[in-house]
Amino acid sequence: MDSGERTPAAGDGGLRSAVVVNPVKVADLDELRRTVDGALTAAGWPEPMWFETTVEETGRRQTEEAVKAGVDVVFACGGDGTVMSCVSGLVGTGVALAVLPQGTGNLLAANLGLSNDLGAGLEVAIERGRRLLDVGAVEDRYFTVMAGMGFDAQMLHSTSETTKARIGWPAYIVGAVKHLRDRPMRVSIRIDGQPPVRRRARSVLIANVGRLQGGLPLLTDAEPDDGWLDVAVLTPRTLVHWLAMGWALLRRRGSVPRMEVFRGRKVEIVSNRTQPRELDGDVIEPGRALKAEIRPESLWLCVPRPARHPDLSVDVDSAAERGERLVEEANRE
């Protein structure tokens, strides 16, 4: 299908924007603000609105305020939780999301070839490459990458912020090891109203795109704009099973042992007991059920050009170089 790329008309002025920032994830907020304001001004954009998140208000309300104020682009500046909250405030609005990653996981950036470089994130938005993405809906919240129940959420919950800040995404391995021997859950999985599939599983993942923390490919056929959710059911029972699965994922040749894949537009998972749950790498409240459905073509995302490249990373290095020059120019003024 068409990628949804939008090209601005010749002679367009700068776009109105807002920055939703998690101050906990930023080492020097004043410096960040000077850099972003300076770069956008140098590009001919108006000075952006700024909103800080809090423990209670993690970004959705701030994003909704920015949309009501008439912005064209919202910069999500933080970790996966900040990005997810901004997405929930942007779905269906036509306002574009630009990601300025500051956290460790940054699942959306890892899956769509977006750079972790601040200058690149600004440049990608300024150059106005756009892709129209599907999102997954879980009650009144949304995810762009994946939702999960079981082992994946346990791993995220057990990974400390201190360890992530010190060693980066490998910190998730530390969290994973703690739960390799946990007992499986009995789940019923119903897809698009069909008869349920029953399994003893360690984790069930509902994915819009297919890479895990650290960019590890899990579902290679999952695309962010194909109108489908891909469901991975992981059923390892021993350490040998985990090792075989991990090795297959790293090599990515043929099928992955102890993993079944399904596909649908509406997915309902029910467990025999309460389980940890997560959306886009951010732990949410535990529950016995996880229900998700696809919302096709619901979110505009700022991406490197050309937007139709499979993982969008073809232009990310040159975008980073252009962004670095933009930031340097802004800092000289």
N, C-alpha and C positions, 0 to 999 in steps of 0.2 A: 504494500500500500504506500501511498505518498507519505513522506516523512513529516509533512506539516511544516516545512521550513517557510519562514516569512522573510521576505527581503524588503527593507524599508524603501519607500519611494525616494527618488533623488531630491535633494534639497531639504529633507527632513531635518528638523532641529534636534537637540538633545532630548532624551526621554526623561520623564519624571521618575524618581526612584526613591526607595526606602531601604534602610539597612536594619535588619532585625538581628541583634548580636547577643550572644550569651557571654556576659563579661567574665564569667569564671574561666572560659576557655581562652581568653586573650591575655597575653602577658602585659601589654601596654595599650590600654584602650584609647588613650589620647593620641598616641602615635598612629594607631590604626585609623582613627578618625581623620587625622591630618592627611594621611596617605590616600585614603579613599576619596575624601572631599577634593583633594588636590588633583587626583587623577581624573575624576569625573569632570571637574571644572576645565582641565586642560583639553578634554575631549569635547567640550562645548555643551555638557549636560548641566542642568541646574544642580545646586547643592542638594544632596539627598536628605530625606527625613531620617532620624535615628530613633530606634526603639531598643531598649534593653530588656532582656528576659529576666524573670525571677523564678524562684522555686515553684511558686504558685501559678505564674503565668509564663508558660514555656515558649511562647511565640505565636500561637494561633490568634489570640486576641489582638496582639500588636500587628500582625499581618492583616487582619480584618480591618483595623483602623487605617492602615496604609492604603488598602484597596478603596475604602470609603473616601479617602482624601484624593483619590484620582491618580495614583501612581501607575506607571506602565511596567515597572520591574521591581521586584523585591529581592534584595540580596540576603540570603540566609547565611549568617556568619557564626558558626559554632560546630557542634558535633552532630551525630545522627539524630538525636532528640530534637535539636533546634530545626534541622531540615524537615523532619517529619511534621513538626508543629506548623511550620510555614506552609508546607504542602496542604495541610488540612484547611488553612485559611485561603488558599488560592484555587482549589479545585473548582472548575466551572466558571471562573471569573474572567478568563482571557488575559489576566495579568501574568507576566512571565516570572519564573523563578531563576535566579542566578545563585550559584553555590560558591561561597568563599569558605572552604573547609578549615576548621580550626581544631577539630577533635582528632581522635585516633582511628576510629573505624571508617567513617565516611563511606558508607556502603554505596550511596548513589554515585559519588565521584568514582569509586573503584569500578563500578559496573558500566559506566557510560564514558570512560576515558577522560573524565574531567581532571584538570590539574589541581594539585594541592597548593600551587603557587598563587599568592594573592594577586600579583600583576596579571597573570593569565586569567584568573576569574573575572577581573574587571574588564580586561580586553575582550573576552568572549561576549560579555554583555554588551559592550559598546559597539562591537561589530555586528551584533543583531542576528547571529545565527540562531535559529529556533527549531525545536522539534516538539511535536505534539505527542504527548505520552498518555498511555493508559495509567490508571492507578487502581489499587485494590482498596475496597471499603470494608472496614470492620466496625460495625455499629456507626458511630458518628465520627470515626477517625479514619485516616487514610494512610496507605503505604505505597511507596514507589518501587521498592526492591522486594521485600518478602515479609511475611508474617510467619510465626512459628510457635509450636507448642512442644514442650518436653526438653530434651537435652540441650538444644541451642539456647533456649532461654535460661536454663540452669547455668550454662557456661558463661553467658553474659552477666548474670547476677553474681557469679563467683569471681569475676575479674575486677580487681580493684582499680580505681582511678589512678592511684599512685603508681601502680605497676605499668598501666597503660602510658602514663606520662613519661615514665623512665625508659621503657623499651619498645613502645609502639605496639603494633598489632600482634606480635608474638605473645604479648601478655594473655591473649585469649587462649593460647595453648595451655598456659598454666591453669586457667579456669576450667578448661575442658578436662584435663587429667583428673581433677577432683571428682568427676562424675562418670567416668568411663564404666565403673562397675555398678552404677545404680540400677535398680530393677526396672524393667520395661513397663510401659503402660498399655492397657487394652483399649484400643480405639475403634470407633465406628466412623467411617469416612463416606459421606454421601456427596456425590458430584452431580450437579444439574438434575437433582430429583430422582436419580437412578437408585436401584437397590443398594444398600450400604455395603462397603467392603470392610471386613473386620480383620485387624492385625494386632499382634503384640509388637509394639514399636518403641524405639527410644526417642524418636523425634519425627514430627510431621511438619514440613515446610510448604507454605503456599507462596509461590514466587511469581513476580511480574518480570523480573530479570534474574540471572542465574549465578552470580558470584557471591561468595561468602567473605568474611573478614580476611584481609590480606590479599584479596583478589582471587582466591581459590575458586576455580570453576566447578560448579555443582550441576547446573542444568544448562547445557550448551545450546539447547534449542529455544530457550526462553527469550522472547523479544519484548521490549517495553511498549510496543505499539501494534501487537498482533491480535488484540482483542481476547486473549486467553490468559488464564492462570495455570501455571504448571505446579503440580503437587508432587513432592518427593517424600516417600515414606521410608525411613531408615530403620532397619531391623537387626543391627548387630547385637550379639549376645555375649561375645567373649572378646578379650583383648586382641586375639588373632583376627577376629572379624573386623575390629576397628582398624587394625594395621592394614589389612587387605583393602578395605574401603579407602583409607587415606592414600595408599600407594596408587590405587586406580585413579583417584581424583587428580593426583599430581601428574601421572603419566597421561591421563585422559585418552586412553585407547580402549575402545570397545565399551562394554557395559560395566557398571559399577556394582560389585557384589553387595548384597544386603541392602539394595536400594531399588524400590519400585517407583515408577513415574506415571502419573495420570495427568489429565488435562481437562479443564472445564471453565465455565464462566461463573458458577456459584458453587462454593465448597463449604461443607459443614463437617467439623471434626468434633466428636464427643468422646471424652475419656471416662474410664471407670472411676477416676479420682481426680481431685484438683491438681492442676499442673501449672508450672510457670509458663508465661506467654511473653512474646515480644513482637514488636512492629519495627521494622527497619533498624534492627540493632539496639532498640531502646526497650527495656523491660517494662511491661505494663502489669496490671493487677492479675494475679493468678485466677484460673477458672477451669471448669470442667469442659467447656466448649470453646471453639473458635470458629466463627462463621465469617466468610469473606466472599465478596463478589466483585467482578471486574467493572470498572467504570471507564469505558473506552474513550480515548481522545479527550481527556479531562484536564490536562496540565501542560502549559507551555513551559519548556525548559530552554535556557540559554546554553548553546552547545558550540564547540569549535566547528568551523566550516571545513569541508563540506558536510552538511548534516546527514547525508544519506550513507556515509561510511558505516559498516556494521557496528563497530564499537565506538565510533565518533572520535577516535584518538589520532586520526591521521594528521590533523593540523594542530594538535595540542602543543607540541614543542615550539612551533613557530609562533603560536599565540602567546606562549610564555615569553618568548623573546620580545615580541611587540609590546606585551604588557610591562616587561621590565623597563623598556625604553620610555613608556608612558609614565611610569612611576618616577623614574629618574628625572624626566622633564618637569613633572609636577613639583618634585622636591627642590629643583633649582629655582623655581619661581617664588 
